[in-house]
Amino acid sequence: MGGELVLAIFGPTASGKSAVVRELGRRFPAEAISADSMQVYRGLSLLTNQPAEPTRLVDIWPLDHEASVAEYQRLAHAAIDEALGAGVTPVVAGGTGLYLRAALSSLELPPPPEPGRREHWQDVYDHVGAERAYALLAERDPASAASLHANDRRRVVRALELTDVGRSLKPETDALWTAETRHPTVLFGLTVPREELLRRIDTRTRAMFAAGVKAEVEAALTGPISTTARKALGLDEVAALPASEAIEAVNVRTRRYAAYQRKWMRRIPGLVSVAGDRPPGDIADEIVEVVRARQHLPAGRG
């Protein structure tokens, strides 16, 4: 494909993104780049459904690493630029909407917290109580306070933390939902009927347990694990519950997450919807044809 074009693929978990990326790689020189906030971690390949094929920004951080969108963005921009420089088409795929937007755009993201500052503000919140911590935020950052509830401990703490470096959780302009990207980009969303998606989620969860996810999680929890890594969907359920109960619990959480992802997909500007309940090769062919129609691909390639 070459040139300056970036392809992006978003969709709910179990919608088949990895399989479509694999098929696209068979049709033109492509560099797969993950936009998944949990696949960045080593040691949870089964739980986070890491792709079997080589993919940039997968399996890059130890479990004790505190991840941030800003750090991910720097790595994603470098991976995309490196692929374009080599004449290869970057295919950015994942189900973490903020990571996808960060990879494709020039969003100004808040920096990660300085060591100890998050713990400081957590202690303040817990010591003085929600109302006084909220009042402090209102003094330091009225715009952020106006968008939050005092009982939202996580976000109030993050907003206070950002005031330390002169930043706001509520910037004057919100570029999250703009169509601006760093490079010409065609962004596709995989849509799968709800019943089919639920069936795929259940099938994948059961395959995950059959492959040994229980042992994987137990091994991961023997060492230090960051607060961001602990957010891996199903981690606590797999660790604490018998297999039959854990399967159901993971399915429930995954269904909820998929519903959230579908809401994200409806808000992404410029997204081209493609039916995801077909063979991955057919989906890849449609993506190639859409790009050709937009004059990004020369006729005769594919």
N, C-alpha and C positions, 0 to 999 in steps of 0.2 A: 504493500500500500504506500509506504514511504511518505514523504512530504511532512507537513506540520500537523497532521490530523491526529486527534486523540479520540479513541472510542471509550465509552463508559457504559457499564451495565449494572443496573440496580434491580433489586427484587427482594421479596421476602425470603426468609430462610426456607430451604428445600425447594425453591423455584427452579433450580437447575442452572445457576449462573456459571459454576465451574465447568460443567459439561459444554456449555455454549462457548466459553472462552477457549476450551480445548479444540472445538471444531473450527473456530475462527483461526486458530493457529495453524490449522491444516490448509487454510485457504490463502493466507498471505503471511509474510514475516511479521510476527507479533511478539510483544513482551507483555506477559501477564503481570499485573500489579494489583495486589490485594488492597481493598478498602474495608477491612474488617478489624474492629477494635480488639478482638480476642485472638484472632489468628496470628497476631504479632508475637504471641508467647510460645516459648519452647516448653515441651513437656505435657501439652494438652492437645495433641494432634487429633485424637479421637473425639474428645469432648467438643472441640471447636470446629470439627469437620474440615481440617486443613486439606487443601487439594493435593492430589498425588503428584501432579505435574509441577515442575519448577515454577515458582511464583515469587516475585519480589515482594518484600515486606511481610513475609510469612516466616514464623519461627525465628525471629530476630532478637528477641529480648528474653532474659531469664525471668522466672516467675516473681522474683523480688523487685523487679523494675517497676517504678511508678510511671505509667505511661501518661502522655499528654497529647492532645490533638495538635498542638503547636510543633512538638517534636516529630510526630508522624508526618505533618505537612512538609517539613523540611526534607525528610527522606523521600516522600512521594514526589515532590517537585524535582528532586535530583534524579530519581529513577525515570520519570517521564522525560526529562530533558536529555538524559543519557540515551534513552531509546530513540528519541527523535534525531539526535545527533548521529546515531548509527544508521539512520534510514529505516528504522523499524517502527511499526505502529504500536504505541502503548495501548493496552486494553485494561482499563481500570475497572475492577469488578468487586462488588461487595454489598453487604447489607447494612452497614453502619452509615446512615445518611450523612452525618456530620463529617465523618472521615472522607466520604466520597466528595463532598463539597470542598473540603479542605484540600484534597488532592488536585482538584480541577481548577480551583479559583485562587485568587490572591487575598483571601480573607485575612484580615488582621486579627490574629487570635491572641487571647490573653496568654502571657507566659506561664509556665508551670510555677507552682509555689516555691518560694525560697525554703531551704531546709528548716523545718521547725515552725514555720509560720502558720501552716494549717492547724497543727496541733495547738499552737498558741490560741488561735481564734476558737477552736473547738472547746478549749478549756474556759475561755471567756464566756462563750455561749452557755456552757453547762453551769458555770459558777454564778453568773448574774441573772440567768434565766432568759427565756425567749424574748420577752417584751423589752427588757433593757438592752439586750444585744441588738434587737431590731431598731430601737431608738438611736443607738450608737451608729448603726448603718445609715439611718435617715440623716444624721448630722454629717456624716462623711460622704455619702453618695445618695442624695435624695431620689434620683431617677431610678436607681436599682431598687431602693426600698419600696418605691411606689409600685413596682412590678412583682413584689414578693409578699409572702405571708410570713408573719413572725415565727410561726411554727415550722417553717420549711428550713430545718437546721442546716442541711447540706448546702443549700444555695445561699442562705444568709452568711454562713461561714465563708463560702467561696467569694461572695461579694466583699466582705470585710477584708479578706486576704488580698483581693485585687486593689483595694484602696491603699495598701502598703506601697504599691508601685505606681500609683497615680492612674490606675485603670478602672474601668467600670464594667460591671456585668451587663449593663444596659447602655451600649454605645449610642451616640447620637444618630448614626446611620447604621442600619442592619443590612449587610450585604449577603446574608445567608441565602435569601430566596431570590437573588437577582440571577439573570442568565449570563452574567459576565464570567468568562473563563480565561485562563492564561494563554491557551492555544485554541485554535478552532477545534471544537468538540461536538461529537454527535452522541447523545446520551439516550440509551434505551432502557425501558423498564419491562421486566418480564411479568406478565399477568397470568395467574393460574386460578381457575375456579376454586372456590373455597373448599368444597368437598374433596377435590383432587389434592389440594395443598395439605389438608388435614391427613389424608391417606399417606402422602409422601413423608410428612413429619413423623407419623407413627412408624412407618417402615424404617426410616433413618434412625430413629431412637432405638428401636429393637436391634438393628444391625450394630449400632454403637455398643450396646451392652454385650452382644454376642462376640464382638471383637476384643472385649476386655477393658472397657472404659472404667470399670470399678477399680481395677488394679492401677490404672493410669492415675486416677484421681487420688487414690491412697498414697501413691508414690509422690505426687505433687505436694501433698499436704504434710509430708515429713520434713520439709524444709521451709524457709521463710517465703512468704507470698505477699505481694503488694496488695494494697486496697483496690487497685484497678484490676489486677488479675483475679481477685476474689469475685469480681462481678461476672465471671464466665458463667453463662447460663447453664444451670444444672449442677454446678459444682457441689453445692451444699446438699442437694437432694441425693446425688449419687453417693456422696460420702456417708450420709446418715441413715438412709432408708434401705430396706431389703429390695432386691432387684425389681420385683413386681410392682411395689409401691413407687419406687424411684422412676420406673418407666412412665407410669401414669403422671407423676408429678412433673417430670421433665416435659412430657407432652403438653400438659396444661400451660406451663410457662412458655414453651416454644410457640404455642398457638397465640398466646397473648402478645408475644414479641412480634410474631408475623403480622398480627393486626396492626400493631404500632408501625411496622415497616410499610405496610400498605398505605397508611395515612401519610407517612413521609413521602411516598412515591407520588401521591396526588399533588403534593406541593412543590415538587421539583420543577423548575421552569424549563421549558423546551424539551421535556422528555417525550420520546417516541415510544408508545406502548406496542409491544408485540406479544402475541399469544404464546405462553410458555408451556402449554399442555400438549406439546408436539415433540417429535424427535429432535434432539439438539442440532443435528445437521440441517434440518429444515429451518430452524430458528436462525442459525448462522447464515444460511442462504438468504433469508429475508433481510437480515441486517446488512449484508453485502449489497443487496439490491437497493435498499433505502439509501445507503451511502453513495452508490453510483448515481442514483436519481438526483442527489444533491451535488453532483459533479465533483465529488471528492475522489472517486475512483475512475481510472480510465476504463473504457469499454474493452472487454477482452481479457481482463484480469478476473481471477476468482477460481 
